[in-house]
């Protein structure tokens, strides 16, 4: 961003990378996938680089309002200094904080989650999900992020993005407004869970896997319901089934849940941007 400003240029959109997108090895792949999409369709974007700091979301959820306001004001000063008007991010936590909590501190921006941004690119015909990996016939279930769904009422954009893949989209019983948290929200990402019968991410992973399997018995035991998918024939595998996410916290928790159930060989966890980049043939 500093280089663009030095040339007197203003980007169409600022890509807010976020802490996970910058530092978490797994979510760096999501950052790269989204950037490849932006460059492929010719979006004039910029990033803050070393000038980007944590939004303060973890501090606020943990109850440290003073630290949150310090981090927020630092970011707002930087964004306002560059005259930024439009921000896109792949992290629902960053999205929620910048969109809903920065305005009270002087940070007024148009903030878009990357699921909505990808949907817009698809609607404009700039992204067609052709020329790359085919997902036709593969089973995909989408896990709703709490900060994207219940906090900001964004349910249809990620599903519209997945529809372009021409895969078999299966809904978990606990989805949309009744979705189950991945277990990382409210600063739970940074601590061990309280004692209980089962970790939340294990419960959610079991529901996702049972939905992909068409395992009605498991779903009933999870207080779910009959899966909309037929059960897989005995001895068969998914042929590459996918749990789709749109949040770095959900990515970690769902992937850990799949590993706990020892299903990494036949079920993968991917972000929407990774799926679209793969379908477009943009994977490096």
C-alpha positions as CSV (number, residue, x, y, z in Angstrom):
1,X,0.0,0.0,0.0
2,X,2.8,2.4,0.8
3,X,4.3,1.9,-2.6
4,X,1.0,2.7,-4.3
5,X,0.5,5.8,-2.1
6,X,4.0,7.0,-3.0
7,X,3.0,6.9,-6.7
8,X,-0.2,8.7,-6.0
9,X,-2.3,5.7,-6.8
10,X,-5.4,4.3,-4.9
11,X,-6.4,0.6,-5.0
12,X,-9.9,-0.5,-5.8
13,X,-9.9,-2.6,-2.7
14,X,-7.6,-3.2,0.2
15,X,-7.1,-6.9,1.0
16,X,-6.9,-7.3,4.8
17,X,-4.8,-10.4,5.2
18,X,-5.3,-11.0,8.9
19,X,-3.0,-12.7,11.5
20,X,-3.9,-16.2,10.3
21,X,-3.5,-15.4,6.7
22,X,-0.1,-13.9,7.3
23,X,1.3,-16.3,9.9
24,X,-0.5,-19.6,10.0
25,X,1.1,-22.0,7.6
26,X,-2.2,-23.7,6.6
27,X,-4.1,-20.4,6.1
28,X,-1.3,-18.8,4.1
29,X,-2.4,-21.2,1.3
30,X,-5.8,-19.5,1.4
31,X,-4.2,-16.1,1.2
32,X,-2.2,-17.1,-1.9
33,X,-5.3,-18.7,-3.5
34,X,-7.4,-15.5,-3.0
35,X,-4.6,-13.3,-4.3
36,X,-4.2,-15.5,-7.4
37,X,-8.0,-15.0,-8.0
38,X,-7.7,-11.3,-7.6
39,X,-4.8,-11.1,-10.0
40,X,-6.5,-13.5,-12.5
41,X,-9.6,-11.3,-12.8
42,X,-7.6,-8.0,-12.8
43,X,-8.7,-6.5,-9.5
44,X,-6.6,-3.5,-8.5
45,X,-5.8,-4.4,-4.9
46,X,-3.2,-3.6,-2.2
47,X,-2.2,-5.0,1.2
48,X,-0.8,-3.1,4.1
49,X,2.1,-5.5,4.7
50,X,4.1,-4.7,7.8
51,X,1.7,-1.9,8.5
52,X,-1.2,-4.3,9.2
53,X,-1.7,-5.1,12.9
54,X,-4.2,-7.5,14.6
55,X,-7.7,-6.1,14.5
56,X,-8.0,-6.6,18.2
57,X,-10.7,-9.1,18.0
58,X,-9.0,-11.7,20.3
59,X,-8.3,-9.1,22.9
60,X,-11.9,-7.9,22.9
61,X,-13.4,-11.4,23.1
62,X,-11.0,-12.1,26.0
63,X,-12.3,-9.0,27.8
64,X,-9.3,-6.7,27.3
65,X,-11.1,-3.6,25.9
66,X,-8.1,-1.4,26.5
67,X,-5.9,-3.5,24.3
68,X,-8.6,-3.8,21.6
69,X,-9.0,0.0,21.4
70,X,-5.2,0.5,21.1
71,X,-4.9,-2.0,18.3
72,X,-8.1,-0.7,16.6
73,X,-7.0,2.9,16.7
74,X,-3.6,2.0,15.2
75,X,-5.2,0.3,12.3
76,X,-7.8,3.0,11.8
77,X,-5.1,5.7,11.7
78,X,-3.3,3.7,9.1
79,X,-6.4,3.0,6.9
80,X,-7.6,6.6,7.2
81,X,-4.2,7.9,6.4
82,X,-4.3,6.1,3.1
83,X,-7.8,7.1,2.4
84,X,-9.1,3.5,2.2
85,X,-12.8,3.1,1.5
86,X,-13.2,-0.6,0.6
87,X,-11.8,-3.6,2.5
88,X,-12.0,-7.3,1.7
89,X,-10.9,-10.0,4.1
90,X,-11.0,-13.8,4.2
91,X,-11.4,-13.8,8.0
92,X,-14.9,-13.4,9.5
93,X,-13.4,-12.2,12.8
94,X,-11.6,-9.4,11.0
95,X,-14.6,-8.8,8.9
96,X,-16.9,-8.5,11.9
97,X,-14.5,-6.3,13.9
98,X,-13.7,-3.8,11.1
99,X,-17.3,-3.7,9.9
100,X,-19.2,-3.4,13.1
101,X,-16.8,-2.2,15.8
102,X,-14.4,0.2,14.0
103,X,-17.1,2.7,13.1
104,X,-17.5,3.8,16.7
105,X,-13.8,4.6,16.8
106,X,-13.7,6.5,13.5
107,X,-13.1,3.7,11.1
108,X,-15.9,3.9,8.4
109,X,-15.3,1.5,5.5
110,X,-17.2,-0.7,3.1
111,X,-16.1,-4.2,4.4
112,X,-16.7,-7.3,2.4
113,X,-16.0,-10.9,3.3
114,X,-14.2,-12.9,0.6
115,X,-17.2,-15.2,0.1
116,X,-19.4,-12.2,-0.9
117,X,-16.5,-10.9,-3.1
118,X,-16.2,-14.2,-4.8
119,X,-19.9,-14.4,-5.4
120,X,-19.8,-10.9,-7.0
121,X,-17.0,-12.0,-9.3
122,X,-19.0,-15.1,-10.3
123,X,-22.2,-13.0,-11.0
124,X,-20.1,-10.7,-13.2
125,X,-18.8,-13.6,-15.2
126,X,-15.2,-13.0,-14.2
127,X,-14.9,-16.3,-12.4
128,X,-16.4,-19.4,-14.1
129,X,-14.8,-22.3,-12.2
130,X,-13.6,-23.8,-15.5
131,X,-10.3,-24.9,-16.8
132,X,-9.0,-26.5,-13.6
133,X,-9.9,-29.3,-11.2
134,X,-13.4,-30.8,-11.6
135,X,-15.6,-31.2,-8.6
136,X,-18.5,-32.7,-10.4
137,X,-20.0,-35.5,-8.4
138,X,-17.9,-34.9,-5.3
139,X,-19.6,-34.4,-2.0
140,X,-19.2,-31.0,-0.3
141,X,-20.7,-29.8,3.0
142,X,-20.3,-26.2,4.2
143,X,-19.7,-25.3,7.8
144,X,-21.1,-21.9,8.7
145,X,-18.8,-19.6,10.6
146,X,-20.5,-17.9,13.6
147,X,-19.1,-14.5,12.8
148,X,-20.1,-14.7,9.2
149,X,-23.5,-16.3,9.7
150,X,-25.3,-15.5,12.9
151,X,-23.3,-12.3,13.6
152,X,-23.7,-10.9,10.1
153,X,-26.4,-12.9,8.4
154,X,-24.2,-14.0,5.5
155,X,-25.4,-17.5,4.5
156,X,-26.1,-17.5,0.8
157,X,-22.9,-16.1,-0.6
158,X,-20.7,-19.0,0.4
159,X,-23.3,-21.5,-0.9
160,X,-23.6,-19.6,-4.2
161,X,-19.8,-19.8,-4.6
162,X,-19.9,-23.6,-4.0
163,X,-22.8,-24.1,-6.5
164,X,-20.6,-23.0,-9.4
165,X,-18.4,-26.0,-8.7
166,X,-21.2,-28.4,-9.8
167,X,-20.6,-30.6,-6.9
168,X,-23.1,-32.5,-4.7
169,X,-23.8,-29.9,-1.9
170,X,-25.0,-31.5,1.3
171,X,-26.4,-29.5,4.2
172,X,-25.7,-30.5,7.8
173,X,-28.8,-30.5,10.0
174,X,-27.3,-27.8,12.2
175,X,-26.6,-25.1,9.5
176,X,-27.3,-21.5,8.8
177,X,-29.1,-19.8,11.8
178,X,-29.0,-23.1,13.7
179,X,-25.3,-23.8,12.9
180,X,-23.0,-25.3,15.5
181,X,-19.8,-23.3,16.4
182,X,-16.5,-24.9,15.4
183,X,-15.4,-24.5,19.0
184,X,-12.9,-21.6,18.5
185,X,-15.1,-18.5,18.8
186,X,-15.1,-16.1,21.8
187,X,-11.3,-16.4,22.2
188,X,-11.6,-20.2,22.8
189,X,-9.0,-20.6,20.0
190,X,-6.4,-19.5,22.5
191,X,-7.0,-21.8,25.4
192,X,-7.7,-25.4,26.2
193,X,-11.4,-26.3,26.4
194,X,-13.2,-26.7,29.7
195,X,-13.8,-30.2,30.9
196,X,-16.8,-31.9,29.4
197,X,-18.0,-35.0,27.5
198,X,-16.7,-34.0,24.1
199,X,-14.8,-31.1,22.5
200,X,-17.1,-28.9,20.3
201,X,-14.9,-29.4,17.2
202,X,-15.1,-33.2,17.5
203,X,-18.9,-33.0,17.7
204,X,-19.0,-30.7,14.6
205,X,-16.6,-32.9,12.6
206,X,-18.6,-36.0,13.4
207,X,-21.7,-34.3,12.1
208,X,-19.9,-33.1,8.9
209,X,-18.5,-36.6,8.3
210,X,-21.8,-38.3,8.9
211,X,-23.5,-35.9,6.5
212,X,-21.0,-36.7,3.8
213,X,-21.3,-40.4,4.5
214,X,-25.1,-40.4,4.6
215,X,-24.9,-42.0,8.1
216,X,-28.3,-41.4,9.6
217,X,-27.6,-43.3,12.8
218,X,-24.7,-41.1,13.7
219,X,-26.7,-38.0,13.0
220,X,-29.5,-39.2,15.2
221,X,-27.1,-39.7,18.0
222,X,-25.9,-36.1,17.5
223,X,-29.4,-34.8,17.8
224,X,-29.3,-34.3,14.1
225,X,-31.6,-35.8,11.5
226,X,-31.7,-38.0,8.5
227,X,-29.0,-37.0,6.0
228,X,-30.2,-35.8,2.6
229,X,-27.5,-37.9,1.0
230,X,-27.8,-41.6,0.3
231,X,-25.4,-43.8,2.3
232,X,-22.2,-44.7,0.6
233,X,-21.9,-48.3,-0.5
234,X,-20.0,-50.5,1.9
235,X,-16.3,-50.4,1.2
236,X,-16.4,-47.3,-0.9
237,X,-14.8,-44.0,-0.2
238,X,-15.8,-40.4,-0.9
239,X,-13.6,-40.0,-3.9
240,X,-12.3,-36.7,-2.3
241,X,-15.2,-35.3,-0.2
242,X,-14.8,-31.8,1.2
243,X,-15.7,-29.9,4.3
244,X,-15.8,-26.3,3.0
245,X,-15.1,-23.4,5.4
246,X,-14.7,-19.7,5.1
247,X,-12.8,-18.9,8.3
248,X,-9.2,-19.6,9.5
249,X,-10.5,-20.6,13.0
250,X,-13.0,-23.0,11.5
251,X,-10.3,-24.3,9.2
252,X,-8.1,-25.3,12.2
253,X,-10.9,-26.8,14.3
254,X,-12.5,-28.8,11.5
255,X,-9.2,-30.1,10.2
256,X,-8.3,-31.2,13.8
257,X,-11.6,-32.9,14.1
258,X,-11.1,-34.8,10.8
259,X,-7.6,-35.8,12.0
260,X,-9.1,-37.0,15.4
261,X,-11.5,-39.3,13.5
262,X,-8.6,-40.5,11.3
263,X,-10.3,-39.5,8.1
264,X,-7.7,-37.3,6.4
265,X,-7.2,-39.8,3.6
266,X,-10.7,-39.4,2.2
267,X,-12.1,-36.1,3.5
268,X,-10.3,-32.7,3.1
269,X,-11.0,-29.3,4.6
270,X,-10.7,-26.4,2.2
271,X,-11.5,-22.7,2.1
272,X,-13.8,-21.3,-0.6
273,X,-10.9,-19.5,-2.2
274,X,-8.9,-22.6,-2.5
275,X,-11.8,-24.5,-4.2
276,X,-12.4,-21.7,-6.7
277,X,-8.7,-21.2,-7.4
278,X,-8.4,-25.0,-8.0
279,X,-11.5,-25.0,-10.3
280,X,-10.1,-22.1,-12.2
281,X,-6.7,-23.8,-12.6
282,X,-4.9,-21.2,-10.6
283,X,-3.1,-23.4,-8.1
284,X,0.6,-22.8,-8.0
